[in-house]
Structures are given as structure tokens and as C-alpha cells.
Amino acid sequence: MALTAKQQLFVIEYLVDLNATQSAIRAGYSKRGAKDQAWQLMQRPEIAAAIKEAMEARNKRAQVDADYVLQRLTEIDQLDVIDILEDDMSFKPLSKWPKPWRQYLAGFDIAEMFEGAGKDRSMVGLMKKIKWPDKVKNLELLGKHVNVNAFRDQVQHSGRINLTNLTDEELDRQIAQLSD
């Protein structure tokens, strides 16, 4: 089934931030009913197929796939501070930094340090701070990507529970016991 112009716009807007409600609003649906409308749109197989197709086309244009993501995560994981610091802990010139460091640095602050006040004030040095990517989060993403289950909570359960023919109250009690 062909999508209406408004539905096509919803699909395009969905790719912006993957927020169905905001996508519905930007596509011209009423703000008041956007949440419900977005939910209904997302349930339609033709909308889901159009979103999937649009995402695949975007990934192809951007040349981003699972291999690309894994390669970038691996580069971040392999960042080594020795690549950017001299033995005396001063920074190497930026042009000597490996490309991954230049691409993935999360922050860089430089502060001038002064001594004295007024006319007697003089700069005594620079304080440089760098912030690198969160390597634990990076490893978590790597672990999930390659499915090593290194960060998955392991829950063991034994026994058998028959949930058929239970009242809502009994079912709620069984579910609460499972989560304890």
C-alpha cells in the first residue's frame, strides 16, 4: 500500500531523531494527538517497512554498517596515552597525534595560569586538560556488538510456573516473586 504524503514526511522526519511523537508533529499531525498518532503509524507494516528501507538507504549513503561501527569502537578501545604525551607528561604537537586521537578526543581545555595582580601580573604557564572517550562504555558497546555477553546480567532460574488460568491478582503476585 502506498504511503500518503504526510506518512512519507513522517518517515523522513523519523530518521532525524528516531522520536516518533516529534516526527508526527513535524510531519504535520496535531500536537495534541501526536503521541497516539505516532504509535498508530509505527504499528503499520508499510510504515515500518518504509522506515527500514530509508534507514538502510541512509546507511548505504553514509557508508555506515556494522563493520564500520565495530572498527571505530575498536579504534577508541586501542587509544593509548603514550601516543600523545612525551615522557615529561607534556603534550606532543597536535600534528604528531595519531588520527584516532584527533577524531575521538571528547574534550580539550586550555587555561592560562597567571601570577600576581594588576601591572605585576604575568603568565606563568598553561594548564591543558584532555578528556578522552569513556572506554568502559566503549567496551560495553563492543561487547554487545560482538555478542560476547560480557556485560549481560546472568539470571538463573529453576522450576516451573504455570501462568494459565490465573486471576490478574495471582499473575501479578507470580511476576513480583520472579523479580525478587
Contacts in CASP RR format, 6 or more apart in sequence:
PFRMAT RR
TARGET T0000
AUTHOR 0000-0000-0000
METHOD contacts of the structure
MODEL  1
MALTAKQQLFVIEYLVDLNATQSAIRAGYSKRGAKDQAWQLMQRPEIAAA
IKEAMEARNKRAQVDADYVLQRLTEIDQLDVIDILEDDMSFKPLSKWPKP
WRQYLAGFDIAEMFEGAGKDRSMVGLMKKIKWPDKVKNLELLGKHVNVNA
FRDQVQHSGRINLTNLTDEELDRQIAQLSD
1 46 0 8 1.000
3 11 0 8 1.000
3 46 0 8 1.000
3 47 0 8 1.000
3 50 0 8 1.000
6 27 0 8 1.000
6 28 0 8 1.000
6 29 0 8 1.000
7 27 0 8 1.000
7 41 0 8 1.000
7 47 0 8 1.000
7 50 0 8 1.000
8 50 0 8 1.000
9 26 0 8 1.000
9 27 0 8 1.000
9 28 0 8 1.000
10 23 0 8 1.000
10 24 0 8 1.000
10 27 0 8 1.000
10 29 0 8 1.000
10 38 0 8 1.000
10 41 0 8 1.000
10 47 0 8 1.000
11 47 0 8 1.000
11 50 0 8 1.000
11 51 0 8 1.000
11 54 0 8 1.000
12 27 0 8 1.000
12 54 0 8 1.000
13 22 0 8 1.000
13 23 0 8 1.000
13 24 0 8 1.000
13 26 0 8 1.000
13 27 0 8 1.000
14 20 0 8 1.000
14 23 0 8 1.000
14 51 0 8 1.000
14 54 0 8 1.000
15 51 0 8 1.000
15 54 0 8 1.000
15 55 0 8 1.000
15 58 0 8 1.000
16 23 0 8 1.000
16 26 0 8 1.000
17 23 0 8 1.000
20 38 0 8 1.000
20 39 0 8 1.000
20 41 0 8 1.000
20 42 0 8 1.000
21 34 0 8 1.000
21 35 0 8 1.000
21 38 0 8 1.000
22 34 0 8 1.000
23 38 0 8 1.000
24 33 0 8 1.000
24 34 0 8 1.000
24 35 0 8 1.000
24 37 0 8 1.000
24 38 0 8 1.000
24 41 0 8 1.000
25 31 0 8 1.000
25 34 0 8 1.000
29 37 0 8 1.000
29 38 0 8 1.000
30 37 0 8 1.000
41 47 0 8 1.000
42 48 0 8 1.000
59 65 0 8 1.000
66 145 0 8 1.000
69 145 0 8 1.000
70 142 0 8 1.000
70 145 0 8 1.000
70 146 0 8 1.000
73 138 0 8 1.000
73 141 0 8 1.000
73 142 0 8 1.000
73 145 0 8 1.000
74 142 0 8 1.000
75 100 0 8 1.000
75 103 0 8 1.000
75 104 0 8 1.000
76 100 0 8 1.000
76 104 0 8 1.000
76 133 0 8 1.000
76 135 0 8 1.000
76 138 0 8 1.000
77 135 0 8 1.000
77 138 0 8 1.000
77 139 0 8 1.000
77 142 0 8 1.000
78 100 0 8 1.000
79 100 0 8 1.000
79 101 0 8 1.000
79 104 0 8 1.000
79 132 0 8 1.000
79 133 0 8 1.000
79 135 0 8 1.000
81 132 0 8 1.000
83 92 0 8 1.000
83 97 0 8 1.000
83 98 0 8 1.000
83 101 0 8 1.000
84 91 0 8 1.000
84 92 0 8 1.000
84 97 0 8 1.000
84 98 0 8 1.000
84 101 0 8 1.000
84 130 0 8 1.000
85 91 0 8 1.000
85 92 0 8 1.000
86 92 0 8 1.000
91 128 0 8 1.000
91 130 0 8 1.000
94 102 0 8 1.000
104 132 0 8 1.000
104 133 0 8 1.000
105 130 0 8 1.000
105 131 0 8 1.000
105 132 0 8 1.000
106 131 0 8 1.000
106 132 0 8 1.000
106 133 0 8 1.000
106 134 0 8 1.000
107 129 0 8 1.000
107 130 0 8 1.000
107 131 0 8 1.000
108 128 0 8 1.000
108 129 0 8 1.000
108 130 0 8 1.000
108 131 0 8 1.000
109 127 0 8 1.000
109 128 0 8 1.000
109 129 0 8 1.000
109 130 0 8 1.000
110 126 0 8 1.000
110 127 0 8 1.000
110 128 0 8 1.000
110 129 0 8 1.000
111 126 0 8 1.000
111 127 0 8 1.000
111 129 0 8 1.000
112 123 0 8 1.000
112 125 0 8 1.000
112 126 0 8 1.000
112 127 0 8 1.000
113 123 0 8 1.000
113 124 0 8 1.000
113 125 0 8 1.000
113 126 0 8 1.000
113 127 0 8 1.000
114 121 0 8 1.000
114 122 0 8 1.000
114 123 0 8 1.000
114 124 0 8 1.000
115 121 0 8 1.000
115 122 0 8 1.000
115 124 0 8 1.000
116 122 0 8 1.000
139 150 0 8 1.000
140 151 0 8 1.000
143 149 0 8 1.000
143 150 0 8 1.000
143 151 0 8 1.000
144 151 0 8 1.000
157 178 0 8 1.000
161 174 0 8 1.000
161 178 0 8 1.000
163 171 0 8 1.000
163 174 0 8 1.000
166 174 0 8 1.000
END
